Amino acid sequence: MKTDGNIPYKIYLEESELPKQWYNVRADMKNKPAPLLNPATLKPMTAEDLKPVFCDELIRQELDDTTAYFDIPDDIRNFYKMYRPAPLVRAYCLEEKLDTPAKIYYKFEGNNTSGSHKLNSAIAQAYYAKMQGLKGVTTETGAGQWGTALSMACAYFGLDCKVYMVKVSYEQKPFRREVMRTYGASVTPSPSETTEVGRKILAEHPGTTGSLGCAISEAVETAVKTDGYRYVLGSVLSQVLLHQSVIGLETKAALDKYGIKPDIIIGCAGGGSNLGGLISPFMGEKLRGEADYRFIAVEPASCPSLTRGRYAYDFCDTGMVCPLAKMYTLGSNFIPSANHAGGLRYHGMSSVLSQLYDDGLMEAVSVGQTSVFEAAEEFARVEGILPAPESSHAIRVAIDEAMKCKETGEEKTIVFGLTGTGYFDMVAYEKFHDGKMVDYIPTDEELEASFARLPKVE
């Protein structure tokens, strides 16, 4: 097999090179993301408004769009050392299989018990909850990676953890649920009869398979009504993208070590945690005029918020109890099909990424799940890692871009985020192999019906 001079298969940073600060890309954005709005007054949310829902320090991080760097507390950094720095891998075997002149790298985030990048923010949010003296936290989870990561982080700090898991994933991924329970979390399929908003959603959508928007509503209600608890979120919010910037900071440091400059950076996109974390330091360079890169967000065709959504203020949850965020959205009432896109089945996109996309600083494509699993299988057979369905969206487009290089003869360098492993997603792989997987794409009429219910905000 051909290798590329002195560039190893896996580029590891030293423990001493683990980032000491998170990077806040909003500090370098000329057009800042629009503020969260209070659903009752339609005025920008203040720290006082957010206090009943979020931890105090996380509110400070959420509202700060001018501070470029935040110190990573020693307790969090020491926890990171259990599984970070994570490797940047040169996909030599995939390159050879594709017979492409492109150079392909992936940042592998599945090297921890939770199985994904979600632990980067989970441990930070659990830490701040512990420092505030809280009893526990509530959250939602789609495919289960966030719930798994948060339950692990809460166990580490001795916090209670209540998880509302999207019903379709709860049923499709029982083993992910059991990992959460192993770490001491309670797991409830959402929507449920345990909350007022859950009962309301079930009445309006009998037999629904649920959505992240539904689960968020239930988790927020439970946090607000339970003394000593706060709600934490695994994606979408600016604070989460801040914590996840450790991915991009490590990726850039590893590339810089060998003088490598990527041409294309690709990430799967649901709410934005992985994509935002991966591209942040590179986007910062682009915003400051120091370098240029091509960024591609990849989303499922079944839940295409960037490629077919509206850029508008919308509720972050189906129950319409959360703040309104300006984002690319399919409408908080949109219930995606019960497919295997897992954690990418959220109706909206991070306000940060939405603003960057609207400003033309990154691209977005949507892909069908059958082609995603074809790419996942091809990757697994040559690179030796069974990828999560979410990650496989990025793999699909990385392969597509590499094949374009084969056609043109261009030697582009491609970097993509491998957010985690797919060993708890075997029901999805089984359906793919048995030919039972379908590619559902919402119609224009379905989306228009959802858009019609967007809140009226001037």
C-alpha atoms as one frame of an Amber mdcrd trajectory, in Angstrom:
protein
   0.000   0.000   0.000   1.217   3.491  -0.848   1.774   5.893   2.009   2.477
   9.595   1.878   6.054  10.123   2.998   6.303  10.985   6.676   2.536  11.285
   7.299   1.402   8.389   9.546  -1.898   6.566   9.421  -2.905   8.170  12.691
  -1.754  11.590  13.794  -1.776  11.835  17.562  -1.173  14.955  19.570   0.683
  14.724  22.864  -1.348  14.989  26.053   0.353  18.333  26.669  -1.075  19.563
  23.347  -4.680  19.081  24.460  -6.394  22.476  24.027  -6.478  24.604  27.161
  -9.281  26.828  25.842 -12.453  26.461  23.795 -12.853  28.735  20.764 -16.007
  30.835  20.282 -16.425  31.408  16.523 -19.109  34.047  17.161 -16.363  36.442
  18.265 -15.071  36.591  14.677 -18.451  36.708  12.951 -19.283  40.114  11.447
 -22.950  39.129  11.325 -23.686  37.746  14.763 -26.381  35.088  15.221 -29.749
  36.635  16.056 -30.582  36.535  19.788 -32.882  34.007  21.399 -36.333  35.495
  21.979 -38.599  35.151  24.987 -41.722  33.327  23.678 -44.004  35.435  25.892
 -42.627  38.897  25.068 -40.692  38.294  21.827 -37.863  40.303  23.389 -34.242
  39.032  23.498 -33.740  36.531  26.291 -31.768  37.812  29.265 -29.712  35.808
  31.733 -32.551  36.196  34.212 -35.031  34.746  31.695 -32.822  31.698  31.136
 -31.961  31.105  34.796 -34.883  28.721  35.578 -33.855  26.439  32.702 -30.062
  26.489  32.302 -27.016  26.458  34.601 -25.651  29.915  35.395 -22.211  29.491
  33.773 -23.733  27.932  30.666 -26.039  30.957  30.338 -22.973  33.217  30.417
 -21.361  31.187  27.640 -24.586  31.118  25.628 -25.037  34.889  25.627 -21.396
  35.866  25.055 -20.715  36.462  21.357 -17.575  38.619  21.779 -15.141  36.563
  23.902 -13.017  34.484  21.531 -11.599  31.989  24.036 -12.898  30.397  27.247
 -10.538  28.572  29.593 -11.307  24.860  29.989 -11.497  24.121  33.741  -8.866
  21.672  34.995 -11.492  19.105  36.088 -12.923  19.001  32.554  -9.514  18.939
  30.907  -8.398  16.072  33.159 -11.531  14.125  32.211 -10.803  14.803  28.528
  -7.428  13.103  28.979  -9.193   9.741  29.356  -9.972   9.788  25.626  -8.394
  12.908  24.170  -6.526  14.025  22.143  -8.508  11.975  19.622  -6.706  10.678
  16.514  -6.789  12.264  13.076  -6.656   9.329  10.667  -5.411   9.273   7.092
  -7.842   7.045   5.184  -5.154   5.417   3.031  -7.204   2.242   2.509 -10.277
   4.172   1.394  -8.180   6.301  -0.959  -6.739   3.147  -2.530 -10.164   1.521
  -2.850 -11.568   4.626  -4.558  -8.432   5.009  -6.703  -8.600   8.742  -6.127
  -5.826  11.339  -6.083  -7.628  13.005  -3.162  -6.132  12.804   0.292  -8.780
  11.879   2.863  -8.553  12.398   6.632 -11.115  11.798   9.339 -11.239  12.968
  12.931 -12.381   9.956  14.956 -14.538  10.848  17.974 -15.797   7.357  18.875
 -12.890   6.433  21.136 -14.790   6.631  24.423 -17.437   4.567  26.209 -20.270
   6.839  25.107 -19.246   6.120  21.515 -19.371   9.672  20.144 -18.245  13.291
  20.270 -21.141  14.173  22.586 -19.061  13.533  25.699 -17.037  16.699  24.983
 -19.985  18.904  25.954 -21.705  16.469  28.339 -18.824  16.519  30.799 -18.653
  20.323  30.633 -22.364  20.778  31.290 -22.370  18.211  34.116 -19.367  19.959
  35.664 -21.107  23.346  35.720 -24.258  21.762  37.153 -22.190  20.175  39.924
 -20.357  23.441  40.659 -23.750  25.140  41.004 -24.795  22.597  43.616 -27.643
  21.081  41.601 -29.151  17.654  42.289 -29.459  16.637  38.673 -30.236  17.493
  35.062 -32.797  16.599  32.421 -32.279  16.207  28.699 -33.510  14.690  25.456
 -31.709  12.303  23.149 -32.367  11.202  19.587 -30.190   8.285  18.545 -28.961
   7.980  22.113 -25.381   9.246  21.841 -26.093  12.423  23.806 -28.103  10.624
  26.465 -25.347   8.044  26.825 -22.659  10.715  27.096 -24.616  12.778  29.618
 -25.449   9.769  31.791 -21.739   8.918  31.875 -20.804  12.506  32.783 -23.482
  12.682  35.485 -22.301   9.406  37.003 -18.784  10.844  37.160 -19.971  13.895
  39.116 -22.667  12.118  41.146 -25.641  13.879  39.536 -29.073  12.448  38.778
 -29.887  12.277  35.062 -33.375  12.115  33.524 -33.408  11.360  29.787 -36.348
  11.651  27.376 -35.469   9.490  24.379 -37.250   9.883  21.034 -39.686   6.957
  20.935 -38.558   5.533  17.595 -34.946   5.417  18.797 -35.987   4.040  22.189
 -37.541   1.113  20.315 -34.845   0.742  17.640 -31.865   1.029  20.004 -32.575
  -0.816  23.262 -28.888  -1.377  23.965 -28.125   2.349  23.869 -30.927   2.764
  26.388 -29.369   0.100  28.621 -25.995   1.827  28.594 -27.709   4.956  29.923
 -29.371   2.922  32.634 -26.029   1.302  33.474 -24.709   4.788  34.223 -27.710
   5.423  36.467 -29.957   7.513  34.201 -33.717   7.096  33.968 -34.866   6.812
  30.339 -38.407   7.629  29.184 -39.677   7.190  25.600 -40.941  10.509  24.234
 -43.600  11.726  23.849 -44.832  10.229  27.103 -47.744  10.436  29.508 -45.408
  11.635  32.296 -45.545  15.329  31.347 -48.271  17.784  30.483 -46.669  18.666
  27.156 -46.160  14.972  26.322 -49.833  14.239  26.843 -50.733  17.219  24.662
 -48.459  16.064  21.822 -49.884  12.529  22.000 -53.399  13.934  21.790 -52.494
  15.967  18.685 -50.372  13.233  17.061 -51.743   9.823  18.115 -49.254   7.008
  17.543 -46.397   9.421  16.780 -42.860   8.031  16.746 -41.669  11.246  18.356
 -39.020  13.827  17.527 -36.216  15.691  19.224 -38.536  18.690  19.461 -41.031
  16.614  21.470 -38.363  15.235  23.781 -36.911  18.710  24.408 -40.339  19.963
  25.507 -40.704  17.159  28.030 -37.177  17.556  29.395 -37.598  21.320  29.846
 -40.940  20.918  31.615 -39.459  18.363  33.996 -36.447  20.556  34.772 -38.549
  23.633  35.479 -40.968  21.714  37.727 -38.306  19.786  39.685 -36.415  21.576
  42.447 -32.625  21.485  42.086 -32.634  20.481  38.413 -31.705  22.240  35.195
 -32.074  21.316  31.540 -29.016  20.609  29.363 -28.931  20.261  25.574 -26.575
  18.217  23.395 -26.629  20.331  20.243 -27.984  23.499  18.598 -27.039  25.956
  21.372 -23.962  28.181  21.052 -22.532  26.884  24.345 -22.481  23.353  22.874
 -20.634  24.477  19.746 -18.157  26.204  22.059 -17.389  22.988  23.969 -17.227
  20.956  20.769 -14.600  23.314  19.316 -12.077  20.993  20.988 -12.636  18.735
  17.940 -11.624  21.381  15.418  -8.796  22.752  17.553  -7.223  19.301  17.796
  -7.821  18.642  14.094  -6.119  21.887  13.101  -3.184  21.292  15.447  -2.677
  17.789  14.007  -2.788  19.078  10.420  -0.453  21.972  11.225   2.027  19.496
  12.700   2.598  18.088   9.229   2.005  21.259   7.208  -1.300  20.000   5.818
  -3.953  22.481   4.668  -7.372  20.987   3.903  -9.350  22.117   0.867 -12.710
  20.664   1.935 -14.057  20.105   5.459 -17.200  17.978   5.765 -19.470  17.268
   8.704 -22.860  15.672   9.254 -25.454  18.210  10.368 -28.456  17.694  12.623
 -28.508  20.408  15.246 -24.924  21.444  14.574 -22.748  20.232  17.478 -20.343
  18.066  15.479 -20.203  20.234  12.379 -19.822  23.445  14.369 -17.134  21.959
  16.573 -15.140  20.598  13.644 -15.158  23.710  11.472 -14.931  26.436  14.141
 -11.172  27.223  14.126 -10.997  26.876  10.342 -14.045  29.100   9.922 -12.366
  31.593  12.259  -9.431  31.797   9.858 -11.799  32.307   6.955 -13.713  35.029
   8.797 -10.460  36.828   9.659  -9.233  36.569   6.064  -6.257  34.385   6.993
  -7.177  31.316   4.921  -9.978  29.892   2.807 -11.716  26.550   2.998 -14.766
  24.911   1.513 -17.187  23.733   4.213 -19.956  21.210   3.483 -22.800  20.411
   5.876 -24.454  17.059   5.141 -27.999  16.414   6.332 -30.568  13.659   5.773
 -32.985  14.139   2.877 -35.734  13.156   5.330 -35.018  16.149   7.584 -33.433
  18.820   5.350 -33.453  21.968   7.500 -30.636  23.794   5.666 -31.376  22.717
   2.107 -35.174  23.035   2.219 -35.945  24.891   5.435 -36.862  28.527   6.068
 -34.528  30.987   7.760 -36.857  32.326  10.407 -37.526  32.558  14.105 -39.000
  29.309  15.381 -39.507  27.432  18.614 -36.690  25.071  19.530 -39.230  22.468
  20.666 -42.508  20.947  19.510 -44.347  21.918  22.704 -43.444  25.581  22.071
 -42.242  26.237  25.618 -38.603  26.976  24.785 -37.115  30.250  23.491 -37.412
  31.138  19.831 -34.229  30.928  17.777 -33.572  32.342  14.327 -32.440  29.367
  12.340 -33.006  27.307   9.254 -36.030  25.293  10.273 -38.662  22.905   8.982
 -41.052  24.113  11.682 -41.203  22.973  15.286 -44.328  20.949  14.439 -42.443
  18.917  11.811 -42.186  15.236  12.761 -39.542  13.521  10.612 -40.042  10.016
   9.287 -39.035   7.101  11.517 -35.772   6.495   9.683 -32.232   5.799  10.835
 -30.726   9.272  10.568 -30.927   9.183  14.372 -29.444  12.292  15.942 -29.837
  14.245  12.681 -33.628  14.255  12.942 -33.979  17.743  14.467 -36.280  20.283
  12.824 -33.834  23.210  13.025 -30.155  24.111  12.791 -27.833  25.939  15.168
 -28.269  29.727  14.934 -24.497  30.064  14.505 -24.364  27.663  11.565 -27.583
  29.074  10.128 -26.054  32.551  10.034 -22.829  31.279   8.470 -24.822  29.375
   5.855 -27.043  32.374   5.127 -23.913  34.492   4.680 -22.649  32.047   2.035
 -19.683  30.896   4.116 -20.558  27.203   3.873 -22.529  24.818   1.668 -25.164
  22.201   2.482 -26.296  19.014   0.764 -28.903  16.410   1.686 -28.539  12.682
   1.065 -30.867   9.666   1.173 -30.338   7.044   3.841 -29.808   4.120   1.448
 -26.837   5.843  -0.175 -25.599   6.775   3.309 -25.521   3.123   4.376 -23.843
   2.129   1.108 -21.055   4.565   2.011 -20.981   3.302   5.609 -20.525  -0.276
   4.441 -17.817   0.667   1.959 -15.964   2.591   4.676 -16.304  -0.206   7.251
 -14.917  -2.807   4.864 -11.690  -0.935   4.203 -11.105   1.295   7.242 -12.073
  -1.180   9.971 -14.543   1.020  11.857 -18.307   0.527  11.805 -19.523   4.140
  11.595 -22.624   5.623  13.203 -25.432   6.426  10.725 -24.993  10.141  11.505
 -21.266  10.048  10.689 -21.994   8.112   7.529 -23.701  11.151   6.017 -20.295
  12.849   6.042 -18.639   9.699   4.687 -21.108   9.680   1.778 -20.160  13.185
   0.663 -16.445  12.675   1.366 -16.517   9.726  -1.030 -18.490  11.757  -3.568
 -15.953  14.590  -3.411 -13.052  12.136  -3.698 -14.626  10.633  -6.816 -14.946
  14.108  -8.329 -11.202  14.449  -7.790 -10.728  11.165  -9.636 -12.655  12.589
 -12.599 -10.730  15.879 -12.663  -7.344  14.628 -11.492  -7.243  17.220  -8.698
  -5.287  16.288  -5.557  -7.560  17.919  -3.003  -7.269  17.297   0.714 -10.568
  16.308   2.337 -11.223  16.232   6.089 -14.431  14.877   7.581 -15.741  14.226
  11.062 -16.337  10.625  12.119 -18.577  11.442  15.065 -18.775   7.942  16.507
 -19.331   4.233  16.092 -22.445   2.382  14.960 -22.339  -0.746  17.099 -25.693
   0.123  18.708 -27.240   0.780  15.293 -27.400  -2.786  14.026 -31.176  -2.660
  13.464 -30.464  -0.017  10.829 -27.692  -2.064   9.232 -29.978  -5.123   9.290
 -32.734  -3.253   7.419 -30.201  -2.031   4.873 -28.818  -5.524   4.271 -32.303
  -7.050   4.071 -33.393  -4.488   1.486 -36.079  -3.072   3.783 -34.641   0.425
   4.044 -36.570   3.154   2.241 -35.667   6.713   1.313 -38.454   8.917   2.536
 -38.324  12.554   1.440 -40.952  15.017   2.695 -43.066  16.611  -0.006 -43.238
  20.348  -0.620 -46.834  20.236   0.580 -45.813  18.670   3.910 -43.154  21.298
   4.462 -45.455  24.166   3.478 -48.024  22.959   6.014 -45.331  23.049   8.670
 -44.023  26.480   7.566 -47.542  27.861   7.840 -47.356  27.308  11.597 -44.114
  29.252  12.110 -44.514  31.979  14.735 -45.088  35.487  13.405 -42.023  37.488
  14.430 -41.202  40.841  12.884
